């Protein structure tokens, strides 16, 4: 759920609408923005590869007792989430820095 | 633009991003421990 909300709001809507709304000409760290986009895409491919390994039975939580007993697709979910998480940190840091530094004055 | 004229969407994105930057490292640490649980099992289990 957290991944879906962040990728729907912070991803396209946040990176596109926020500079327009605050009147900024660019993001604070444009290359970090590109990095977060591409690492999101890579992580989604890794999570989608769980389909080929039989899926994961835990749902979006991935809680521990079922997670340790699950079969192959759980590894795809965990590794993909580890990759996406790096992109989540990068995108969140970049957008917060954009709003604070290039945004409203006083 | 001043802080009193900032759109509500930008406030929402700012709050979300603050939560994201603070909470995701803990979540990622838990995820890496989950990977370790599945790959490097201790001898007792």
Backbone of each chain as nested JSON, in Angstrom:
{
  "chains": [
    {"id": "A", "residues": [
      {"number": 1, "name": "UNK", "atoms": {"N": [0.836, -1.199, 0.0], "CA": [0.0, 0.0, 0.0], "C": [0.87, 1.248, 0.0]}},
      {"number": 2, "name": "UNK", "atoms": {"N": [1.885, 1.231, 0.818], "CA": [2.781, 2.381, 0.877], "C": [3.467, 2.596, -0.478]}},
      {"number": 3, "name": "UNK", "atoms": {"N": [3.896, 1.483, -1.083], "CA": [4.541, 1.581, -2.393], "C": [3.591, 2.137, -3.43]}},
      {"number": 4, "name": "UNK", "atoms": {"N": [2.331, 1.639, -3.418], "CA": [1.382, 2.112, -4.421], "C": [1.08, 3.59, -4.225]}},
      {"number": 5, "name": "UNK", "atoms": {"N": [0.869, 4.02, -2.969], "CA": [0.541, 5.422, -2.727], "C": [1.7, 6.325, -3.12]}},
      {"number": 6, "name": "UNK", "atoms": {"N": [2.914, 5.906, -2.762], "CA": [4.04, 6.775, -3.091], "C": [4.292, 6.81, -4.58]}},
      {"number": 7, "name": "UNK", "atoms": {"N": [4.139, 5.65, -5.251], "CA": [4.422, 5.7, -6.681], "C": [3.325, 6.427, -7.439]}},
      {"number": 8, "name": "UNK", "atoms": {"N": [2.094, 6.466, -6.903], "CA": [1.029, 7.185, -7.596], "C": [1.081, 8.68, -7.313]}},
      {"number": 9, "name": "UNK", "atoms": {"N": [1.413, 9.064, -6.082], "CA": [1.366, 10.484, -5.717], "C": [2.723, 11.138, -5.9]}},
      {"number": 10, "name": "UNK", "atoms": {"N": [3.745, 10.566, -5.251], "CA": [5.054, 11.207, -5.296], "C": [5.703, 11.033, -6.664]}},
      {"number": 11, "name": "UNK", "atoms": {"N": [5.427, 9.919, -7.326], "CA": [6.072, 9.689, -8.605], "C": [5.655, 10.669, -9.676]}},
      {"number": 12, "name": "UNK", "atoms": {"N": [4.678, 10.338, -10.512], "CA": [4.325, 11.237, -11.614], "C": [3.697, 12.545, -11.154]}},
      {"number": 13, "name": "UNK", "atoms": {"N": [2.686, 12.467, -10.27], "CA": [1.984, 13.696, -9.889], "C": [2.891, 14.652, -9.139]}},
      {"number": 14, "name": "UNK", "atoms": {"N": [3.662, 14.115, -8.173], "CA": [4.505, 14.998, -7.381], "C": [5.609, 15.626, -8.199]}},
      {"number": 15, "name": "UNK", "atoms": {"N": [6.32, 14.783, -8.969], "CA": [7.458, 15.317, -9.716], "C": [7.022, 16.249, -10.835]}},
      {"number": 16, "name": "UNK", "atoms": {"N": [5.805, 16.064, -11.335], "CA": [5.36, 16.911, -12.44], "C": [4.666, 18.166, -11.932]}},
      {"number": 17, "name": "UNK", "atoms": {"N": [3.736, 18.02, -10.97], "CA": [2.89, 19.143, -10.574], "C": [3.559, 20.067, -9.559]}},
      {"number": 18, "name": "UNK", "atoms": {"N": [4.409, 19.513, -8.696], "CA": [4.944, 20.354, -7.624], "C": [5.776, 21.528, -8.136]}},
      {"number": 19, "name": "UNK", "atoms": {"N": [6.721, 21.351, -9.062], "CA": [7.439, 22.536, -9.557], "C": [6.533, 23.526, -10.269]}},
      {"number": 20, "name": "UNK", "atoms": {"N": [5.499, 23.017, -10.961], "CA": [4.554, 23.929, -11.61], "C": [3.789, 24.751, -10.578]}},
      {"number": 21, "name": "UNK", "atoms": {"N": [3.36, 24.098, -9.505], "CA": [2.506, 24.779, -8.535], "C": [3.273, 25.8, -7.722]}},
      {"number": 22, "name": "UNK", "atoms": {"N": [4.537, 25.52, -7.389], "CA": [5.276, 26.482, -6.574], "C": [6.07, 27.447, -7.446]}},
      {"number": 23, "name": "UNK", "atoms": {"N": [5.94, 27.35, -8.763], "CA": [6.618, 28.294, -9.633], "C": [8.115, 28.114, -9.698]}},
      {"number": 24, "name": "UNK", "atoms": {"N": [8.568, 26.881, -9.528], "CA": [9.996, 26.615, -9.622], "C": [10.343, 26.17, -11.029]}},
      {"number": 25, "name": "UNK", "atoms": {"N": [11.548, 26.52, -11.486], "CA": [11.91, 26.185, -12.861], "C": [12.442, 24.772, -12.971]}},
      {"number": 26, "name": "UNK", "atoms": {"N": [12.904, 24.186, -11.862], "CA": [13.408, 22.82, -11.926], "C": [13.354, 22.225, -10.527]}},
      {"number": 27, "name": "UNK", "atoms": {"N": [13.618, 20.895, -10.475], "CA": [13.71, 20.237, -9.18], "C": [15.033, 20.604, -8.516]}},
      {"number": 28, "name": "UNK", "atoms": {"N": [15.143, 20.285, -7.225], "CA": [16.384, 20.604, -6.517], "C": [17.534, 19.756, -7.039]}},
      {"number": 29, "name": "UNK", "atoms": {"N": [17.267, 18.465, -7.283], "CA": [18.306, 17.548, -7.759], "C": [17.763, 16.799, -8.969]}},
      {"number": 30, "name": "UNK", "atoms": {"N": [17.946, 17.329, -10.188], "CA": [17.33, 16.691, -11.365], "C": [17.868, 15.293, -11.639]}},
      {"number": 31, "name": "UNK", "atoms": {"N": [19.165, 15.087, -11.42], "CA": [19.697, 13.748, -11.679], "C": [19.201, 12.743, -10.65]}},
      {"number": 32, "name": "UNK", "atoms": {"N": [18.969, 13.199, -9.408], "CA": [18.38, 12.316, -8.401], "C": [16.954, 11.951, -8.789]}},
      {"number": 33, "name": "UNK", "atoms": {"N": [16.236, 12.884, -9.425], "CA": [14.887, 12.6, -9.905], "C": [14.918, 11.513, -10.97]}},
      {"number": 34, "name": "UNK", "atoms": {"N": [15.834, 11.643, -11.928], "CA": [15.964, 10.622, -12.962], "C": [16.341, 9.28, -12.361]}},
      {"number": 35, "name": "UNK", "atoms": {"N": [17.266, 9.302, -11.381], "CA": [17.675, 8.06, -10.72], "C": [16.497, 7.382, -10.033]}},
      {"number": 36, "name": "UNK", "atoms": {"N": [15.67, 8.17, -9.334], "CA": [14.541, 7.566, -8.639], "C": [13.545, 6.971, -9.625]}},
      {"number": 37, "name": "UNK", "atoms": {"N": [13.328, 7.662, -10.753], "CA": [12.397, 7.117, -11.755], "C": [12.879, 5.775, -12.275]}},
      {"number": 38, "name": "UNK", "atoms": {"N": [14.146, 5.698, -12.663], "CA": [14.624, 4.457, -13.285], "C": [14.741, 3.329, -12.287]}},
      {"number": 39, "name": "UNK", "atoms": {"N": [15.084, 3.663, -11.019], "CA": [15.187, 2.575, -10.048], "C": [13.8, 2.089, -9.643]}},
      {"number": 40, "name": "UNK", "atoms": {"N": [12.788, 2.978, -9.719], "CA": [11.403, 2.529, -9.537], "C": [11.045, 1.522, -10.625]}},
      {"number": 41, "name": "UNK", "atoms": {"N": [11.371, 1.859, -11.88], "CA": [11.031, 0.946, -12.973], "C": [11.725, -0.394, -12.807]}},
      {"number": 42, "name": "UNK", "atoms": {"N": [12.999, -0.372, -12.427], "CA": [13.723, -1.625, -12.246], "C": [13.111, -2.447, -11.124]}},
      {"number": 43, "name": "UNK", "atoms": {"N": [12.745, -1.783, -10.017], "CA": [12.151, -2.516, -8.908], "C": [10.807, -3.125, -9.267]}},
      {"number": 44, "name": "UNK", "atoms": {"N": [10.001, -2.395, -10.072], "CA": [8.725, -2.959, -10.494], "C": [8.938, -4.183, -11.367]}},
      {"number": 45, "name": "UNK", "atoms": {"N": [9.953, -4.17, -12.216], "CA": [10.231, -5.359, -13.026], "C": [10.594, -6.532, -12.13]}},
      {"number": 46, "name": "UNK", "atoms": {"N": [11.394, -6.278, -11.086], "CA": [11.778, -7.367, -10.18], "C": [10.547, -7.916, -9.458]}},
      {"number": 47, "name": "UNK", "atoms": {"N": [9.649, -7.014, -9.01], "CA": [8.445, -7.497, -8.317], "C": [7.55, -8.264, -9.281]}},
      {"number": 48, "name": "UNK", "atoms": {"N": [7.443, -7.789, -10.525], "CA": [6.62, -8.516, -11.5], "C": [7.192, -9.893, -11.806]}},
      {"number": 49, "name": "UNK", "atoms": {"N": [8.512, -10.074, -11.632], "CA": [9.095, -11.38, -11.888], "C": [8.608, -12.414, -10.878]}},
      {"number": 50, "name": "UNK", "atoms": {"N": [7.952, -11.978, -9.794], "CA": [7.364, -12.935, -8.856], "C": [6.301, -13.79, -9.528]}},
      {"number": 51, "name": "UNK", "atoms": {"N": [5.668, -13.27, -10.584], "CA": [4.675, -14.064, -11.308], "C": [5.302, -15.326, -11.883]}},
      {"number": 52, "name": "UNK", "atoms": {"N": [6.554, -15.201, -12.353], "CA": [7.208, -16.355, -12.956], "C": [7.656, -17.363, -11.905]}},
      {"number": 53, "name": "UNK", "atoms": {"N": [7.812, -16.913, -10.649], "CA": [8.29, -17.82, -9.606], "C": [7.169, -18.3, -8.689]}},
      {"number": 54, "name": "UNK", "atoms": {"N": [5.922, -18.162, -9.117], "CA": [4.831, -18.698, -8.331], "C": [4.16, -17.725, -7.396]}},
      {"number": 55, "name": "UNK", "atoms": {"N": [4.494, -16.444, -7.475], "CA": [3.807, -15.444, -6.659], "C": [4.222, -15.493, -5.201]}},
      {"number": 56, "name": "UNK", "atoms": {"N": [3.655, -14.551, -4.418], "CA": [3.933, -14.554, -2.98], "C": [2.607, -14.531, -2.225]}},
      {"number": 57, "name": "UNK", "atoms": {"N": [2.457, -15.371, -1.202], "CA": [1.156, -15.548, -0.562], "C": [0.852, -14.551, 0.55]}},
      {"number": 58, "name": "UNK", "atoms": {"N": [1.73, -13.604, 0.836], "CA": [1.538, -12.79, 2.029], "C": [0.717, -11.535, 1.788]}},
      {"number": 59, "name": "UNK", "atoms": {"N": [0.416, -11.208, 0.524], "CA": [-0.198, -9.905, 0.293], "C": [0.85, -8.809, 0.378]}},
      {"number": 60, "name": "UNK", "atoms": {"N": [0.377, -7.54, 0.507], "CA": [1.339, -6.44, 0.429], "C": [2.145, -6.274, 1.698]}},
      {"number": 61, "name": "UNK", "atoms": {"N": [1.706, -6.885, 2.819], "CA": [2.44, -6.66, 4.062], "C": [3.752, -7.414, 4.094]}},
      {"number": 62, "name": "UNK", "atoms": {"N": [3.755, -8.671, 3.691], "CA": [4.967, -9.468, 3.753], "C": [5.422, -9.738, 5.17]}},
      {"number": 63, "name": "UNK", "atoms": {"N": [4.497, -10.024, 6.075], "CA": [4.871, -10.216, 7.469], "C": [5.613, -11.519, 7.675]}},
      {"number": 64, "name": "UNK", "atoms": {"N": [6.32, -11.583, 8.791], "CA": [7.383, -12.559, 8.955], "C": [6.961, -14.033, 8.964]}},
      {"number": 65, "name": "UNK", "atoms": {"N": [6.019, -14.532, 9.759], "CA": [5.882, -15.993, 9.824], "C": [5.55, -16.612, 8.474]}},
      {"number": 66, "name": "UNK", "atoms": {"N": [4.636, -15.971, 7.746], "CA": [4.297, -16.499, 6.425], "C": [5.409, -16.214, 5.42]}},
      {"number": 67, "name": "UNK", "atoms": {"N": [6.084, -15.095, 5.627], "CA": [7.135, -14.703, 4.686], "C": [8.28, -15.709, 4.668]}},
      {"number": 68, "name": "UNK", "atoms": {"N": [8.672, -16.224, 5.836], "CA": [9.803, -17.146, 5.871], "C": [9.431, -18.516, 5.335]}},
      {"number": 69, "name": "UNK", "atoms": {"N": [8.115, -18.849, 5.331], "CA": [7.715, -20.159, 4.813], "C": [7.386, -20.12, 3.326]}},
      {"number": 70, "name": "UNK", "atoms": {"N": [7.224, -18.901, 2.76], "CA": [6.739, -18.806, 1.39], "C": [7.803, -19.289, 0.403]}},
      {"number": 71, "name": "UNK", "atoms": {"N": [7.346, -19.572, -0.824], "CA": [8.263, -20.116, -1.823], "C": [8.79, -18.994, -2.705]}},
      {"number": 72, "name": "UNK", "atoms": {"N": [9.398, -19.388, -3.825], "CA": [10.225, -18.541, -4.669], "C": [9.836, -17.095, -4.896]}},
      {"number": 73, "name": "UNK", "atoms": {"N": [8.564, -16.825, -5.174], "CA": [8.183, -15.465, -5.52], "C": [8.388, -14.465, -4.409]}},
      {"number": 74, "name": "UNK", "atoms": {"N": [8.467, -14.94, -3.166], "CA": [8.684, -14.03, -2.035], "C": [10.041, -13.343, -2.142]}},
      {"number": 75, "name": "UNK", "atoms": {"N": [11.021, -14.062, -2.678], "CA": [12.339, -13.439, -2.86], "C": [12.247, -12.281, -3.846]}},
      {"number": 76, "name": "UNK", "atoms": {"N": [11.443, -12.466, -4.91], "CA": [11.257, -11.375, -5.865], "C": [10.635, -10.168, -5.195]}},
      {"number": 77, "name": "UNK", "atoms": {"N": [9.635, -10.428, -4.34], "CA": [8.97, -9.32, -3.658], "C": [9.945, -8.588, -2.751]}},
      {"number": 78, "name": "UNK", "atoms": {"N": [10.732, -9.34, -1.979], "CA": [11.63, -8.693, -1.01], "C": [12.741, -7.921, -1.711]}},
      {"number": 79, "name": "UNK", "atoms": {"N": [13.354, -8.524, -2.715], "CA": [14.44, -7.835, -3.417], "C": [13.893, -6.634, -4.188]}},
      {"number": 80, "name": "UNK", "atoms": {"N": [12.733, -6.818, -4.826], "CA": [12.134, -5.695, -5.538], "C": [11.762, -4.562, -4.61]}},
      {"number": 81, "name": "UNK", "atoms": {"N": [11.282, -4.907, -3.419], "CA": [10.951, -3.86, -2.465], "C": [12.204, -3.167, -1.946]}},
      {"number": 82, "name": "UNK", "atoms": {"N": [13.293, -3.919, -1.803], "CA": [14.551, -3.287, -1.392], "C": [15.034, -2.299, -2.444]}},
      {"number": 83, "name": "UNK", "atoms": {"N": [14.861, -2.654, -3.721], "CA": [15.277, -1.747, -4.797], "C": [14.375, -0.528, -4.853]}},
      {"number": 84, "name": "UNK", "atoms": {"N": [13.045, -0.755, -4.749], "CA": [12.107, 0.36, -4.821], "C": [12.27, 1.292, -3.634]}},
      {"number": 85, "name": "UNK", "atoms": {"N": [12.614, 0.726, -2.469], "CA": [12.762, 1.565, -1.288], "C": [13.841, 2.615, -1.451]}},
      {"number": 86, "name": "UNK", "atoms": {"N": [14.931, 2.243, -2.13], "CA": [15.987, 3.228, -2.388], "C": [15.438, 4.373, -3.233]}},
      {"number": 87, "name": "UNK", "atoms": {"N": [14.626, 4.007, -4.252], "CA": [14.008, 5.053, -5.06], "C": [13.017, 5.888, -4.281]}},
      {"number": 88, "name": "UNK", "atoms": {"N": [12.328, 5.27, -3.295], "CA": [11.381, 6.02, -2.478], "C": [12.104, 7.053, -1.633]}},
      {"number": 89, "name": "UNK", "atoms": {"N": [13.236, 6.653, -1.035], "CA": [14.01, 7.61, -0.233], "C": [14.501, 8.745, -1.118]}},
      {"number": 90, "name": "UNK", "atoms": {"N": [15.022, 8.387, -2.309], "CA": [15.566, 9.415, -3.209], "C": [14.475, 10.387, -3.653]}},
      {"number": 91, "name": "UNK", "atoms": {"N": [13.303, 9.852, -4.037], "CA": [12.232, 10.731, -4.52], "C": [11.694, 11.616, -3.402]}},
      {"number": 92, "name": "UNK", "atoms": {"N": [11.542, 11.05, -2.202], "CA": [11.032, 11.85, -1.094], "C": [11.988, 12.959, -0.7]}},
      {"number": 93, "name": "UNK", "atoms": {"N": [13.28, 12.621, -0.623], "CA": [14.285, 13.631, -0.284], "C": [14.314, 14.738, -1.331]}},
      {"number": 94, "name": "UNK", "atoms": {"N": [14.255, 14.341, -2.608], "CA": [14.328, 15.322, -3.692], "C": [13.131, 16.268, -3.669]}},
      {"number": 95, "name": "UNK", "atoms": {"N": [11.934, 15.725, -3.484], "CA": [10.747, 16.587, -3.503], "C": [10.704, 17.491, -2.28]}},
      {"number": 96, "name": "UNK", "atoms": {"N": [11.073, 16.968, -1.11], "CA": [11.072, 17.816, 0.077], "C": [12.08, 18.948, -0.081]}},
      {"number": 97, "name": "UNK", "atoms": {"N": [13.257, 18.637, -0.622], "CA": [14.263, 19.682, -0.837], "C": [13.772, 20.702, -1.859]}},
      {"number": 98, "name": "UNK", "atoms": {"N": [13.062, 20.237, -2.902], "CA": [12.545, 21.163, -3.903], "C": [11.559, 22.142, -3.302]}},
      {"number": 99, "name": "UNK", "atoms": {"N": [10.616, 21.613, -2.492], "CA": [9.593, 22.498, -1.923], "C": [10.23, 23.48, -0.946]}},
      {"number": 100, "name": "UNK", "atoms": {"N": [11.181, 22.997, -0.136], "CA": [11.732, 23.863, 0.901], "C": [12.673, 24.914, 0.308]}},
      {"number": 101, "name": "UNK", "atoms": {"N": [13.554, 24.509, -0.613], "CA": [14.588, 25.443, -1.072], "C": [14.119, 26.328, -2.216]}},
      {"number": 102, "name": "UNK", "atoms": {"N": [13.451, 25.769, -3.235], "CA": [13.075, 26.587, -4.385], "C": [11.626, 27.032, -4.327]}},
      {"number": 103, "name": "UNK", "atoms": {"N": [10.945, 26.816, -3.2], "CA": [9.524, 27.094, -3.121], "C": [9.218, 28.482, -2.604]}},
      {"number": 104, "name": "UNK", "atoms": {"N": [8.231, 28.576, -1.726], "CA": [7.781, 29.876, -1.236], "C": [8.841, 30.595, -0.426]}},
      {"number": 105, "name": "UNK", "atoms": {"N": [8.813, 31.914, -0.503], "CA": [9.736, 32.743, 0.269], "C": [8.969, 33.367, 1.426]}},
      {"number": 106, "name": "UNK", "atoms": {"N": [9.491, 33.204, 2.625], "CA": [8.953, 33.831, 3.843], "C": [7.455, 33.622, 3.99]}}
    ]},
    {"id": "B", "residues": [
      {"number": 1, "name": "UNK", "atoms": {"N": [5.672, 33.683, -4.38], "CA": [4.692, 32.922, -3.591], "C": [5.142, 32.859, -2.13]}},
      {"number": 2, "name": "UNK", "atoms": {"N": [4.189, 33.022, -1.241], "CA": [4.483, 32.919, 0.193], "C": [3.916, 31.614, 0.738]}},
      {"number": 3, "name": "UNK", "atoms": {"N": [4.307, 31.293, 1.972], "CA": [3.859, 30.017, 2.547], "C": [2.357, 29.986, 2.737]}},
      {"number": 4, "name": "UNK", "atoms": {"N": [1.714, 31.159, 2.871], "CA": [0.263, 31.15, 3.061], "C": [-0.483, 30.946, 1.746]}},
      {"number": 5, "name": "UNK", "atoms": {"N": [0.233, 31.019, 0.607], "CA": [-0.417, 30.844, -0.691], "C": [-0.106, 29.485, -1.32]}},
      {"number": 6, "name": "UNK", "atoms": {"N": [0.594, 28.631, -0.589], "CA": [0.988, 27.337, -1.147], "C": [-0.243, 26.454, -1.323]}},
      {"number": 7, "name": "UNK", "atoms": {"N": [-0.406, 25.803, -2.488], "CA": [-1.568, 24.939, -2.7], "C": [-1.575, 23.757, -1.744]}},
      {"number": 8, "name": "UNK", "atoms": {"N": [-2.758, 23.209, -1.523], "CA": [-2.902, 22.124, -0.55], "C": [-2.188, 20.879, -1.049]}},
      {"number": 9, "name": "UNK", "atoms": {"N": [-2.113, 20.712, -2.375], "CA": [-1.425, 19.531, -2.91], "C": [0.053, 19.561, -2.559]}},
      {"number": 10, "name": "UNK", "atoms": {"N": [0.638, 20.758, -2.604], "CA": [2.063, 20.868, -2.293], "C": [2.307, 20.585, -0.81]}},
      {"number": 11, "name": "UNK", "atoms": {"N": [1.379, 21.038, 0.045], "CA": [1.5, 20.688, 1.46], "C": [1.426, 19.174, 1.64]}},
      {"number": 12, "name": "UNK", "atoms": {"N": [0.506, 18.544, 0.915], "CA": [0.363, 17.093, 1.038], "C": [1.619, 16.384, 0.584]}},
      {"number": 13, "name": "UNK", "atoms": {"N": [2.197, 16.857, -0.546], "CA": [3.421, 16.228, -1.032], "C": [4.56, 16.448, -0.043]}},
      {"number": 14, "name": "UNK", "atoms": {"N": [4.614, 17.631, 0.56], "CA": [5.683, 17.901, 1.531], "C": [5.554, 16.977, 2.745]}},
      {"number": 15, "name": "UNK", "atoms": {"N": [4.334, 16.809, 3.245], "CA": [4.134, 15.924, 4.393], "C": [4.46, 14.484, 4.026]}},
      {"number": 16, "name": "UNK", "atoms": {"N": [3.991, 14.055, 2.84], "CA": [4.272, 12.695, 2.411], "C": [5.769, 12.454, 2.278]}},
      {"number": 17, "name": "UNK", "atoms": {"N": [6.465, 13.439, 1.723], "CA": [7.893, 13.259, 1.506], "C": [8.657, 13.249, 2.821]}},
      {"number": 18, "name": "UNK", "atoms": {"N": [8.199, 14.058, 3.795], "CA": [8.858, 14.011, 5.103], "C": [8.685, 12.629, 5.72]}},
      {"number": 19, "name": "UNK", "atoms": {"N": [7.441, 12.113, 5.677], "CA": [7.209, 10.765, 6.204], "C": [8.03, 9.732, 5.449]}},
      {"number": 20, "name": "UNK", "atoms": {"N": [8.085, 9.897, 4.128], "CA": [8.788, 8.929, 3.28], "C": [10.271, 8.884, 3.633]}},
      {"number": 21, "name": "UNK", "atoms": {"N": [10.881, 10.06, 3.777], "CA": [12.309, 10.092, 4.052], "C": [12.608, 9.584, 5.459]}},
      {"number": 22, "name": "UNK", "atoms": {"N": [11.652, 9.755, 6.394], "CA": [11.922, 9.311, 7.753], "C": [11.598, 7.83, 7.955]}},
      {"number": 23, "name": "UNK", "atoms": {"N": [10.547, 7.336, 7.3], "CA": [10.06, 5.994, 7.606], "C": [10.66, 4.914, 6.733]}},
      {"number": 24, "name": "UNK", "atoms": {"N": [11.032, 5.262, 5.493], "CA": [11.461, 4.218, 4.573], "C": [12.752, 3.52, 4.984]}},
      {"number": 25, "name": "UNK", "atoms": {"N": [13.76, 4.202, 5.576], "CA": [14.938, 3.459, 5.997], "C": [14.642, 2.339, 6.984]}},
      {"number": 26, "name": "UNK", "atoms": {"N": [13.741, 2.56, 7.953], "CA": [13.372, 1.494, 8.885], "C": [12.701, 0.344, 8.153]}},
      {"number": 27, "name": "UNK", "atoms": {"N": [11.795, 0.715, 7.234], "CA": [11.097, -0.306, 6.453], "C": [12.076, -1.133, 5.62]}},
      {"number": 28, "name": "UNK", "atoms": {"N": [13.051, -0.432, 5.027], "CA": [14.052, -1.125, 4.223], "C": [14.898, -2.038, 5.084]}},
      {"number": 29, "name": "UNK", "atoms": {"N": [15.257, -1.589, 6.299], "CA": [16.042, -2.439, 7.192], "C": [15.264, -3.706, 7.517]}},
      {"number": 30, "name": "UNK", "atoms": {"N": [13.964, -3.567, 7.801], "CA": [13.138, -4.74, 8.068], "C": [13.094, -5.655, 6.849]}},
      {"number": 31, "name": "UNK", "atoms": {"N": [13.041, -5.066, 5.653], "CA": [13.02, -5.873, 4.439], "C": [14.307, -6.65, 4.239]}},
      {"number": 32, "name": "UNK", "atoms": {"N": [15.449, -5.972, 4.511], "CA": [16.721, -6.684, 4.376], "C": [16.826, -7.813, 5.386]}},
      {"number": 33, "name": "UNK", "atoms": {"N": [16.301, -7.59, 6.608], "CA": [16.297, -8.684, 7.588], "C": [15.388, -9.816, 7.129]}},
      {"number": 34, "name": "UNK", "atoms": {"N": [14.306, -9.484, 6.419], "CA": [13.463, -10.525, 5.858], "C": [14.2, -11.35, 4.823]}},
      {"number": 35, "name": "UNK", "atoms": {"N": [14.995, -10.671, 3.986], "CA": [15.808, -11.406, 3.007], "C": [16.79, -12.319, 3.73]}},
      {"number": 36, "name": "UNK", "atoms": {"N": [17.411, -11.799, 4.806], "CA": [18.363, -12.623, 5.56], "C": [17.662, -13.817, 6.198]}},
      {"number": 37, "name": "UNK", "atoms": {"N": [16.412, -13.616, 6.666], "CA": [15.676, -14.737, 7.246], "C": [15.498, -15.855, 6.235]}},
      {"number": 38, "name": "UNK", "atoms": {"N": [15.307, -15.492, 4.973], "CA": [15.046, -16.524, 3.976], "C": [16.314, -17.138, 3.421]}},
      {"number": 39, "name": "UNK", "atoms": {"N": [17.423, -16.395, 3.436], "CA": [18.638, -16.919, 2.805], "C": [19.603, -17.507, 3.825]}},
      {"number": 40, "name": "UNK", "atoms": {"N": [19.909, -16.777, 4.885], "CA": [20.893, -17.241, 5.862], "C": [20.167, -17.64, 7.138]}},
      {"number": 41, "name": "UNK", "atoms": {"N": [19.652, -18.843, 7.16], "CA": [18.917, -19.293, 8.334], "C": [19.882, -19.668, 9.457]}},
      {"number": 42, "name": "UNK", "atoms": {"N": [19.547, -19.364, 10.705], "CA": [20.384, -19.811, 11.813], "C": [20.272, -21.32, 12.003]}},
      {"number": 43, "name": "UNK", "atoms": {"N": [21.253, -21.954, 12.661], "CA": [21.255, -23.413, 12.776], "C": [20.077, -23.951, 13.567]}},
      {"number": 44, "name": "UNK", "atoms": {"N": [19.46, -23.117, 14.425], "CA": [18.413, -23.649, 15.288], "C": [17.11, -23.899, 14.549]}},
      {"number": 45, "name": "UNK", "atoms": {"N": [16.914, -23.25, 13.405], "CA": [15.618, -23.39, 12.749], "C": [15.674, -24.316, 11.551]}}
    ]}
  ]
}
